[in-house]
Amino acid sequence: MIRNVVVGRVRAGVPAEQVEAAIQALRDLTVEGVAFRLVGGQDRGLRDGNAHFALTADFVDDEAYRVYDADPEHNRIRRELFAPISESIERIQFALPD
């Protein structure tokens, strides 16, 4: 099992509703032939210095992640919804223990 983690900061002045709309677009995303579970949300503000949003998605293997990563709709969401509002985005993919 592969877990993809995305953590980002939004640009000053971006409303929370716009961030939520971008996250919801990924929650609603389906990729033909790929089963995955995506969870995401905005920071609750419980600690200073936190990132502003985070997403996790679990995939059965590396190939499933690669198909998801190359999906045209996924890349449209990244390009049109996340890129304009994001100051920075960090990603990591790692294997979950069996």
N, CA, C and O atoms as CSV, one atom per row, in Angstrom:
chain,resi,resn,atom,element,x,y,z
A,1,MET,N,N,0.854,-1.174,0.000
A,1,MET,CA,C,0.000,0.000,0.000
A,1,MET,C,C,0.900,1.238,0.000
A,1,MET,O,O,1.880,1.312,0.742
A,2,ILE,N,N,0.549,2.200,-0.841
A,2,ILE,CA,C,1.296,3.450,-0.963
A,2,ILE,C,C,0.440,4.588,-0.429
A,2,ILE,O,O,-0.736,4.703,-0.775
A,3,ARG,N,N,1.023,5.421,0.405
A,3,ARG,CA,C,0.329,6.623,0.886
A,3,ARG,C,C,0.987,7.849,0.268
A,3,ARG,O,O,2.203,8.028,0.336
A,4,ASN,N,N,0.164,8.674,-0.327
A,4,ASN,CA,C,0.582,9.966,-0.872
A,4,ASN,C,C,0.130,11.026,0.123
A,4,ASN,O,O,-1.043,11.082,0.490
A,5,VAL,N,N,1.059,11.862,0.555
A,5,VAL,CA,C,0.757,12.952,1.487
A,5,VAL,C,C,1.121,14.262,0.809
A,5,VAL,O,O,2.217,14.412,0.269
A,6,VAL,N,N,0.191,15.210,0.843
A,6,VAL,CA,C,0.393,16.540,0.275
A,6,VAL,C,C,0.102,17.544,1.376
A,6,VAL,O,O,-0.939,17.475,2.029
A,7,VAL,N,N,1.022,18.476,1.580
A,7,VAL,CA,C,0.862,19.526,2.586
A,7,VAL,C,C,1.144,20.855,1.907
A,7,VAL,O,O,2.146,21.002,1.208
A,8,GLY,N,N,0.251,21.831,2.116
A,8,GLY,CA,C,0.444,23.103,1.427
A,8,GLY,C,C,0.128,24.324,2.264
A,8,GLY,O,O,-0.532,24.264,3.301
A,9,ARG,N,N,0.631,25.424,1.762
A,9,ARG,CA,C,0.337,26.752,2.322
A,9,ARG,C,C,-0.345,27.556,1.227
A,9,ARG,O,O,0.028,27.471,0.057
A,10,VAL,N,N,-1.341,28.333,1.614
A,10,VAL,CA,C,-2.049,29.153,0.636
A,10,VAL,C,C,-1.532,30.585,0.680
A,10,VAL,O,O,-0.982,31.035,1.684
A,11,ARG,N,N,-1.721,31.283,-0.424
A,11,ARG,CA,C,-1.322,32.681,-0.537
A,11,ARG,C,C,-2.192,33.537,0.382
A,11,ARG,O,O,-3.340,33.197,0.668
A,12,ALA,N,N,-1.630,34.638,0.831
A,12,ALA,CA,C,-2.372,35.570,1.685
A,12,ALA,C,C,-3.637,36.026,0.975
A,12,ALA,O,O,-3.630,36.302,-0.225
A,13,GLY,N,N,-4.711,36.098,1.728
A,13,GLY,CA,C,-5.963,36.603,1.207
A,13,GLY,C,C,-6.862,35.595,0.535
A,13,GLY,O,O,-7.978,35.934,0.142
A,14,VAL,N,N,-6.404,34.351,0.391
A,14,VAL,CA,C,-7.247,33.319,-0.239
A,14,VAL,C,C,-8.299,32.888,0.781
A,14,VAL,O,O,-7.950,32.461,1.881
A,15,PRO,N,N,-9.575,32.994,0.432
A,15,PRO,CA,C,-10.625,32.607,1.386
A,15,PRO,C,C,-10.669,31.102,1.633
A,15,PRO,O,O,-10.367,30.303,0.746
A,16,ALA,N,N,-11.046,30.736,2.838
A,16,ALA,CA,C,-11.141,29.322,3.213
A,16,ALA,C,C,-12.076,28.563,2.290
A,16,ALA,O,O,-11.848,27.383,2.024
A,17,GLU,N,N,-13.118,29.207,1.797
A,17,GLU,CA,C,-14.074,28.553,0.911
A,17,GLU,C,C,-13.417,28.132,-0.403
A,17,GLU,O,O,-13.775,27.102,-0.973
A,18,GLN,N,N,-12.474,28.911,-0.878
A,18,GLN,CA,C,-11.776,28.574,-2.120
A,18,GLN,C,C,-10.854,27.372,-1.904
A,18,GLN,O,O,-10.734,26.506,-2.771
A,19,VAL,N,N,-10.212,27.332,-0.751
A,19,VAL,CA,C,-9.362,26.188,-0.412
A,19,VAL,C,C,-10.223,24.937,-0.293
A,19,VAL,O,O,-9.863,23.877,-0.804
A,20,GLU,N,N,-11.354,25.064,0.378
A,20,GLU,CA,C,-12.255,23.921,0.547
A,20,GLU,C,C,-12.769,23.419,-0.794
A,20,GLU,O,O,-12.900,22.211,-0.986
A,21,ALA,N,N,-13.060,24.317,-1.721
A,21,ALA,CA,C,-13.535,23.910,-3.050
A,21,ALA,C,C,-12.472,23.093,-3.782
A,21,ALA,O,O,-12.800,22.115,-4.453
A,22,ALA,N,N,-11.209,23.482,-3.660
A,22,ALA,CA,C,-10.128,22.732,-4.298
A,22,ALA,C,C,-9.993,21.344,-3.674
A,22,ALA,O,O,-9.850,20.346,-4.380
A,23,ILE,N,N,-10.039,21.296,-2.347
A,23,ILE,CA,C,-9.946,20.007,-1.656
A,23,ILE,C,C,-11.130,19.115,-2.039
A,23,ILE,O,O,-10.956,17.922,-2.287
A,24,GLN,N,N,-12.322,19.691,-2.086
A,24,GLN,CA,C,-13.513,18.911,-2.429
A,24,GLN,C,C,-13.426,18.353,-3.842
A,24,GLN,O,O,-13.892,17.244,-4.103
A,25,ALA,N,N,-12.836,19.107,-4.743
A,25,ALA,CA,C,-12.673,18.604,-6.113
A,25,ALA,C,C,-11.850,17.322,-6.122
A,25,ALA,O,O,-12.144,16.408,-6.893
A,26,LEU,N,N,-10.823,17.238,-5.279
A,26,LEU,CA,C,-10.039,16.002,-5.200
A,26,LEU,C,C,-10.805,14.898,-4.485
A,26,LEU,O,O,-10.696,13.727,-4.849
A,27,ARG,N,N,-11.579,15.266,-3.469
A,27,ARG,CA,C,-12.414,14.252,-2.799
A,27,ARG,C,C,-13.382,13.608,-3.784
A,27,ARG,O,O,-13.660,12.411,-3.705
A,28,ASP,N,N,-13.890,14.408,-4.707
A,28,ASP,CA,C,-14.877,13.932,-5.676
A,28,ASP,C,C,-14.259,13.234,-6.887
A,28,ASP,O,O,-14.976,12.625,-7.681
A,29,LEU,N,N,-12.950,13.317,-7.033
A,29,LEU,CA,C,-12.268,12.771,-8.202
A,29,LEU,C,C,-12.369,11.247,-8.254
A,29,LEU,O,O,-12.194,10.558,-7.249
A,30,THR,N,N,-12.652,10.747,-9.440
A,30,THR,CA,C,-12.542,9.317,-9.704
A,30,THR,C,C,-11.581,9.148,-10.874
A,30,THR,O,O,-11.571,9.947,-11.811
A,31,VAL,N,N,-10.788,8.110,-10.804
A,31,VAL,CA,C,-9.823,7.805,-11.859
A,31,VAL,C,C,-10.130,6.393,-12.334
A,31,VAL,O,O,-10.091,5.443,-11.552
A,32,GLU,N,N,-10.433,6.262,-13.609
A,32,GLU,CA,C,-10.819,4.972,-14.163
A,32,GLU,C,C,-9.749,3.915,-13.895
A,32,GLU,O,O,-8.573,4.100,-14.206
A,33,GLY,N,N,-10.192,2.803,-13.308
A,33,GLY,CA,C,-9.298,1.683,-13.059
A,33,GLY,C,C,-8.449,1.799,-11.806
A,33,GLY,O,O,-7.651,0.907,-11.518
A,34,VAL,N,N,-8.609,2.894,-11.049
A,34,VAL,CA,C,-7.784,3.081,-9.856
A,34,VAL,C,C,-8.687,3.295,-8.641
A,34,VAL,O,O,-9.481,4.235,-8.593
A,35,ALA,N,N,-8.546,2.405,-7.670
A,35,ALA,CA,C,-9.253,2.580,-6.405
A,35,ALA,C,C,-8.307,3.290,-5.439
A,35,ALA,O,O,-7.157,2.888,-5.270
A,36,PHE,N,N,-8.805,4.344,-4.813
A,36,PHE,CA,C,-8.013,5.036,-3.809
A,36,PHE,C,C,-8.943,5.696,-2.814
A,36,PHE,O,O,-10.119,5.934,-3.089
A,37,ARG,N,N,-8.388,5.984,-1.658
A,37,ARG,CA,C,-9.137,6.685,-0.609
A,37,ARG,C,C,-8.396,7.983,-0.333
A,37,ARG,O,O,-7.232,7.972,0.067
A,38,LEU,N,N,-9.082,9.106,-0.550
A,38,LEU,CA,C,-8.473,10.414,-0.335
A,38,LEU,C,C,-9.178,11.117,0.811
A,38,LEU,O,O,-10.407,11.184,0.855
A,39,VAL,N,N,-8.390,11.638,1.731
A,39,VAL,CA,C,-8.887,12.408,2.868
A,39,VAL,C,C,-8.116,13.713,2.874
A,39,VAL,O,O,-6.902,13.726,2.672
A,40,GLY,N,N,-8.821,14.810,3.107
A,40,GLY,CA,C,-8.131,16.093,3.147
A,40,GLY,C,C,-8.903,17.112,3.946
A,40,GLY,O,O,-10.106,16.974,4.169
A,41,GLY,N,N,-8.194,18.138,4.373
A,41,GLY,CA,C,-8.848,19.202,5.113
A,41,GLY,C,C,-7.921,20.364,5.350
A,41,GLY,O,O,-6.729,20.317,5.048
A,42,GLN,N,N,-8.511,21.425,5.909
A,42,GLN,CA,C,-7.769,22.632,6.236
A,42,GLN,C,C,-7.310,22.584,7.691
A,42,GLN,O,O,-7.933,21.940,8.534
A,43,ASP,N,N,-6.219,23.272,7.964
A,43,ASP,CA,C,-5.659,23.319,9.308
A,43,ASP,C,C,-6.666,23.914,10.287
A,43,ASP,O,O,-7.370,24.868,9.956
A,44,ARG,N,N,-6.732,23.361,11.469
A,44,ARG,CA,C,-7.638,23.827,12.513
A,44,ARG,C,C,-7.053,24.976,13.317
A,44,ARG,O,O,-7.741,25.549,14.162
A,45,GLY,N,N,-5.789,25.326,13.070
A,45,GLY,CA,C,-5.188,26.446,13.778
A,45,GLY,C,C,-4.836,26.158,15.221
A,45,GLY,O,O,-4.806,27.071,16.046
A,46,LEU,N,N,-4.573,24.912,15.536
A,46,LEU,CA,C,-4.285,24.541,16.913
A,46,LEU,C,C,-2.841,24.799,17.315
A,46,LEU,O,O,-2.501,24.757,18.497
A,47,ARG,N,N,-1.993,25.065,16.325
A,47,ARG,CA,C,-0.580,25.315,16.616
A,47,ARG,C,C,-0.043,26.305,15.602
A,47,ARG,O,O,-0.313,26.184,14.407
A,48,ASP,N,N,0.725,27.293,16.075
A,48,ASP,CA,C,1.326,28.281,15.184
A,48,ASP,C,C,2.299,27.616,14.229
A,48,ASP,O,O,2.993,26.666,14.590
A,49,GLY,N,N,2.341,28.127,12.999
A,49,GLY,CA,C,3.309,27.662,12.021
A,49,GLY,C,C,2.887,26.467,11.201
A,49,GLY,O,O,3.643,26.018,10.339
A,50,ASN,N,N,1.695,25.935,11.444
A,50,ASN,CA,C,1.235,24.779,10.671
A,50,ASN,C,C,1.039,25.141,9.204
A,50,ASN,O,O,0.893,26.310,8.846
A,51,ALA,N,N,1.041,24.115,8.369
A,51,ALA,CA,C,0.624,24.275,6.980
A,51,ALA,C,C,-0.865,24.614,6.977
A,51,ALA,O,O,-1.526,24.521,8.011
A,52,HIS,N,N,-1.388,25.002,5.826
A,52,HIS,CA,C,-2.785,25.427,5.741
A,52,HIS,C,C,-3.741,24.311,5.330
A,52,HIS,O,O,-4.919,24.343,5.685
A,53,PHE,N,N,-3.240,23.322,4.583
A,53,PHE,CA,C,-4.088,22.194,4.197
A,53,PHE,C,C,-3.230,20.953,4.029
A,53,PHE,O,O,-2.018,21.028,3.830
A,54,ALA,N,N,-3.901,19.800,4.116
A,54,ALA,CA,C,-3.215,18.525,3.906
A,54,ALA,C,C,-4.174,17.554,3.248
A,54,ALA,O,O,-5.388,17.616,3.444
A,55,LEU,N,N,-3.599,16.657,2.461
A,55,LEU,CA,C,-4.347,15.591,1.789
A,55,LEU,C,C,-3.563,14.306,1.937
A,55,LEU,O,O,-2.333,14.314,1.887
A,56,THR,N,N,-4.266,13.203,2.117
A,56,THR,CA,C,-3.631,11.885,2.029
A,56,THR,C,C,-4.468,11.035,1.090
A,56,THR,O,O,-5.694,11.138,1.059
A,57,ALA,N,N,-3.796,10.207,0.336
A,57,ALA,CA,C,-4.477,9.262,-0.550
A,57,ALA,C,C,-3.712,7.951,-0.518
A,57,ALA,O,O,-2.484,7.929,-0.612
A,58,ASP,N,N,-4.450,6.866,-0.384
A,58,ASP,CA,C,-3.849,5.535,-0.313
A,58,ASP,C,C,-4.151,4.763,-1.599
A,58,ASP,O,O,-5.271,4.773,-2.111
A,59,PHE,N,N,-3.111,4.097,-2.097
A,59,PHE,CA,C,-3.179,3.339,-3.353
A,59,PHE,C,C,-2.636,1.938,-3.118
A,59,PHE,O,O,-1.818,1.722,-2.223
A,60,VAL,N,N,-3.096,0.985,-3.928
A,60,VAL,CA,C,-2.662,-0.404,-3.729
A,60,VAL,C,C,-1.189,-0.606,-4.040
A,60,VAL,O,O,-0.544,-1.458,-3.429
A,61,ASP,N,N,-0.639,0.167,-4.986
A,61,ASP,CA,C,0.763,-0.010,-5.347
A,61,ASP,C,C,1.278,1.234,-6.089
A,61,ASP,O,O,0.532,2.182,-6.336
A,62,ASP,N,N,2.565,1.202,-6.434
A,62,ASP,CA,C,3.193,2.335,-7.121
A,62,ASP,C,C,2.503,2.649,-8.448
A,62,ASP,O,O,2.309,3.816,-8.788
A,63,GLU,N,N,2.138,1.619,-9.188
A,63,GLU,CA,C,1.519,1.831,-10.495
A,63,GLU,C,C,0.179,2.545,-10.366
A,63,GLU,O,O,-0.129,3.426,-11.169
A,64,ALA,N,N,-0.615,2.182,-9.379
A,64,ALA,CA,C,-1.900,2.859,-9.163
A,64,ALA,C,C,-1.668,4.341,-8.881
A,64,ALA,O,O,-2.392,5.195,-9.393
A,65,TYR,N,N,-0.651,4.648,-8.061
A,65,TYR,CA,C,-0.328,6.057,-7.809
A,65,TYR,C,C,0.067,6.754,-9.112
A,65,TYR,O,O,-0.382,7.870,-9.377
A,66,ARG,N,N,0.892,6.112,-9.916
A,66,ARG,CA,C,1.350,6.733,-11.168
A,66,ARG,C,C,0.183,7.025,-12.118
A,66,ARG,O,O,0.164,8.064,-12.778
A,67,VAL,N,N,-0.775,6.120,-12.185
A,67,VAL,CA,C,-1.958,6.352,-13.029
A,67,VAL,C,C,-2.735,7.550,-12.500
A,67,VAL,O,O,-3.136,8.416,-13.277
A,68,TYR,N,N,-2.951,7.610,-11.197
A,68,TYR,CA,C,-3.627,8.743,-10.560
A,68,TYR,C,C,-2.865,10.043,-10.837
A,68,TYR,O,O,-3.467,11.051,-11.206
A,69,ASP,N,N,-1.566,10.018,-10.662
A,69,ASP,CA,C,-0.745,11.221,-10.826
A,69,ASP,C,C,-0.779,11.746,-12.254
A,69,ASP,O,O,-0.657,12.951,-12.471
A,70,ALA,N,N,-0.944,10.859,-13.227
A,70,ALA,CA,C,-0.960,11.257,-14.633
A,70,ALA,C,C,-2.369,11.558,-15.151
A,70,ALA,O,O,-2.522,12.018,-16.282
A,71,ASP,N,N,-3.387,11.308,-14.345
A,71,ASP,CA,C,-4.772,11.488,-14.791
A,71,ASP,C,C,-5.041,12.938,-15.211
A,71,ASP,O,O,-4.708,13.861,-14.468
A,72,PRO,N,N,-5.633,13.150,-16.381
A,72,PRO,CA,C,-5.881,14.512,-16.871
A,72,PRO,C,C,-6.745,15.366,-15.939
A,72,PRO,O,O,-6.464,16.551,-15.759
A,73,GLU,N,N,-7.778,14.791,-15.352
A,73,GLU,CA,C,-8.639,15.580,-14.456
A,73,GLU,C,C,-7.902,15.929,-13.168
A,73,GLU,O,O,-8.031,17.041,-12.655
A,74,HIS,N,N,-7.139,14.990,-12.654
A,74,HIS,CA,C,-6.322,15.265,-11.466
A,74,HIS,C,C,-5.365,16.430,-11.751
A,74,HIS,O,O,-5.215,17.335,-10.930
A,75,ASN,N,N,-4.731,16.397,-12.902
A,75,ASN,CA,C,-3.790,17.461,-13.244
A,75,ASN,C,C,-4.489,18.786,-13.533
A,75,ASN,O,O,-3.914,19.846,-13.287
A,76,ARG,N,N,-5.711,18.749,-14.045
A,76,ARG,CA,C,-6.480,19.982,-14.222
A,76,ARG,C,C,-6.788,20.613,-12.861
A,76,ARG,O,O,-6.660,21.826,-12.694
A,77,ILE,N,N,-7.190,19.799,-11.901
A,77,ILE,CA,C,-7.472,20.303,-10.550
A,77,ILE,C,C,-6.218,20.909,-9.944
A,77,ILE,O,O,-6.269,21.992,-9.360
A,78,ARG,N,N,-5.103,20.227,-10.078
A,78,ARG,CA,C,-3.835,20.771,-9.559
A,78,ARG,C,C,-3.510,22.104,-10.203
A,78,ARG,O,O,-3.159,23.066,-9.519
A,79,ARG,N,N,-3.627,22.157,-11.526
A,79,ARG,CA,C,-3.249,23.343,-12.300
A,79,ARG,C,C,-4.216,24.511,-12.087
A,79,ARG,O,O,-3.787,25.647,-11.885
A,80,GLU,N,N,-5.517,24.227,-12.134
A,80,GLU,CA,C,-6.511,25.302,-12.124
A,80,GLU,C,C,-7.025,25.676,-10.740
A,80,GLU,O,O,-7.428,26.819,-10.525
A,81,LEU,N,N,-7.021,24.732,-9.796
A,81,LEU,CA,C,-7.569,25.026,-8.477
A,81,LEU,C,C,-6.510,25.206,-7.398
A,81,LEU,O,O,-6.641,26.083,-6.544
A,82,PHE,N,N,-5.461,24.386,-7.425
A,82,PHE,CA,C,-4.439,24.487,-6.381
A,82,PHE,C,C,-3.303,25.443,-6.727
A,82,PHE,O,O,-2.893,26.230,-5.873
A,83,ALA,N,N,-2.791,25.403,-7.927
A,83,ALA,CA,C,-1.646,26.260,-8.277
A,83,ALA,C,C,-1.920,27.742,-8.037
A,83,ALA,O,O,-1.056,28.420,-7.480
A,84,PRO,N,N,-3.083,28.284,-8.431
A,84,PRO,CA,C,-3.305,29.719,-8.243
A,84,PRO,C,C,-3.408,30.161,-6.779
A,84,PRO,O,O,-3.145,31.323,-6.469
A,85,ILE,N,N,-3.785,29.256,-5.885
A,85,ILE,CA,C,-3.993,29.646,-4.487
A,85,ILE,C,C,-2.829,29.266,-3.583
A,85,ILE,O,O,-2.780,29.693,-2.429
A,86,SER,N,N,-1.889,28.468,-4.091
A,86,SER,CA,C,-0.851,27.898,-3.223
A,86,SER,C,C,0.443,28.679,-3.255
A,86,SER,O,O,0.966,29.033,-4.312
A,87,GLU,N,N,0.938,28.934,-2.059
A,87,GLU,CA,C,2.265,29.529,-1.885
A,87,GLU,C,C,3.328,28.434,-1.994
A,87,GLU,O,O,4.386,28.639,-2.589
A,88,SER,N,N,3.035,27.284,-1.419
A,88,SER,CA,C,3.946,26.144,-1.504
A,88,SER,C,C,3.156,24.850,-1.323
A,88,SER,O,O,2.120,24.817,-0.659
A,89,ILE,N,N,3.678,23.787,-1.934
A,89,ILE,CA,C,3.097,22.455,-1.789
A,89,ILE,C,C,4.253,21.464,-1.694
A,89,ILE,O,O,5.179,21.487,-2.503
A,90,GLU,N,N,4.179,20.601,-0.695
A,90,GLU,CA,C,5.162,19.532,-0.517
A,90,GLU,C,C,4.442,18.195,-0.648
A,90,GLU,O,O,3.287,18.067,-0.244
A,91,ARG,N,N,5.120,17.205,-1.210
A,91,ARG,CA,C,4.523,15.874,-1.393
A,91,ARG,C,C,5.519,14.798,-0.964
A,91,ARG,O,O,6.734,14.989,-0.989
A,92,ILE,N,N,4.961,13.681,-0.576
A,92,ILE,CA,C,5.772,12.492,-0.323
A,92,ILE,C,C,4.898,11.268,-0.574
A,92,ILE,O,O,3.706,11.277,-0.265
A,93,GLN,N,N,5.493,10.216,-1.134
A,93,GLN,CA,C,4.825,8.930,-1.270
A,93,GLN,C,C,5.679,7.906,-0.542
A,93,GLN,O,O,6.893,7.844,-0.737
A,94,PHE,N,N,5.041,7.107,0.295
A,94,PHE,CA,C,5.796,6.087,1.016
A,94,PHE,C,C,4.957,4.832,1.161
A,94,PHE,O,O,3.730,4.863,1.069
A,95,ALA,N,N,5.654,3.727,1.391
A,95,ALA,CA,C,4.983,2.436,1.566
A,95,ALA,C,C,4.484,2.322,2.994
A,95,ALA,O,O,5.209,2.627,3.941
A,96,LEU,N,N,3.241,1.882,3.145
A,96,LEU,CA,C,2.709,1.604,4.472
A,96,LEU,C,C,3.148,0.209,4.900
A,96,LEU,O,O,3.263,-0.683,4.060
A,97,PRO,N,N,3.393,0.008,6.173
A,97,PRO,CA,C,3.766,-1.349,6.623
A,97,PRO,C,C,2.593,-2.301,6.437
A,97,PRO,O,O,1.429,-1.911,6.529
A,98,ASP,N,N,2.929,-3.552,6.175
A,98,ASP,CA,C,1.872,-4.574,5.995
A,98,ASP,C,C,1.119,-4.819,7.272
A,98,ASP,O,O,0.203,-5.642,7.300
